[in-house]
Amino acid sequence: MKIVLDGMGGDNAPFEIVKGAVEASKETEYQICIVGKEDQIKAELENYKYDPEKIKIVHAEEVITNEDSPVKAIKRKKESSMVKGLTMVKEGEGDLFVSAGNTGALVVGSRMILGRINGIDRPALASIYPVLGEKACLLVDAGASSEAKPHNLLEYGTMGSIYVEKVLGRPQPKVGLVNLGVEEGKGTTVTKAAFKQLSQAPINFIGNVEAREVPAGACDVIVCDGFVGNVILKLTEGLAWSILKLLKKKFLDGLKAKIGALFLKDKLGELKNEFDYSEYGGAPILGVEGPVVKMHGSSNAKAVKNTILKGIPYAQEGVVDIIKNAITDLEEIIASEQ
């Protein structure tokens, strides 16, 4: 198995990307192929001891930046690290592609280069969502498509369920639909229709979940359109860091508070880690003809390493093929509702 890594994608490329690749190579038997500007990647690799058989470089002259238009960048920057990496997976020269680059370009590139799985209308970005004191869950869609039709939400729930079971190792994961209330009749025309379709799918659908239940771990797979999903992620992230900042301020306010903080230092560190995206790996793009994982744009070496290692089961467990086999059931459900 070969892992293809975008060496030029993200805010901290290539130094943190290369460092993370070296660290990951020490914990896996698989080869990591870093795609990007060869001279820059070589210069970074000289700072570390590594097995040259486990880390290879594929030169790519161009870089897709966050300022680039996704469609234009994929079409015009054929020599970019992102396009070359996706093409390697398409042509069987790699088994998994990992990138911290432009999210829109990665989603568009995955669709255009790898192609959609036959029967999947809209691929989705699935993000790991931390749950305090519990196992993290998966939010689908996290922003690939701002709007969704009922059958898209059905696809998201099914693909998310397969991913959580096969990659996160959770049998019969609970799937919930984000809505205004838990009752079946609540919500928009889209969510009402999606509820009916998800109820017929061969997954463990538990019904509607309210937004306030999401951080408490109401389900293993959170289903919503990309607009709602992105708002949930960013609101949670902002709230989490605001709470941690407030706690830090309170514990530094006076001698007694500082003494208390010393006793709670380890626990506060554990709380911070639960909100730390670098612990959880990246976000898989579900519904395309190949395993692709998106890292946070500001990923450090730790996040790169974890994304590589936690992304391996995505390819190893044949998730893409399992999704393909599940599509037939979805088509029958969609047809019955039309």
Number of C-alpha atoms within 10 A of each C-alpha: 14 20 24 29 30 29 34 30 29 24 19 17 23 22 20 22 29 30 21 21 30 22 18 22 21 13 10 13 11 17 20 24 22 27 26 28 20 16 11 15 22 13 13 16 19 9 11 12 9 15 12 10 10 17 19 15 19 19 18 22 16 17 22 25 18 16 8 14 13 19 15 11 21 22 13 11 16 17 17 24 28 35 26 23 29 29 19 19 22 17 11 11 16 22 21 27 28 28 31 27 26 24 22 17 22 26 24 20 21 28 19 15 21 20 16 18 20 13 15 21 14 22 26 29 27 30 28 22 27 26 17 13 10 11 12 19 26 25 33 35 32 29 24 23 19 14 13 20 15 20 23 23 26 27 30 31 30 24 27 31 28 24 27 22 15 18 19 17 12 15 12 14 22 20 28 26 28 23 21 14 13 16 12 14 13 14 17 11 11 14 24 18 19 24 24 16 20 28 15 16 19 12 18 21 22 17 19 25 21 14 17 10 11 22 17 13 19 20 24 26 33 31 31 29 26 22 16 18 25 22 13 18 18 12 11 17 16 10 12 17 14 12 11 15 11 11 14 15 11 13 17 14 11 9 10 10 14 15 13 12 18 11 10 13 12 11 11 15 10 12 15 13 14 18 19 15 19 21 17 19 24 27 25 25 25 30 28 24 22 29 27 29 28 24 27 21 17 16 25 21 22 19 24 30 27 21 28 27 18 17 24 21 18 22 20 14 13 15 23 20 13 14 25 17 11 17 18 12 12 22 14 12 19 17 9 9 10 5
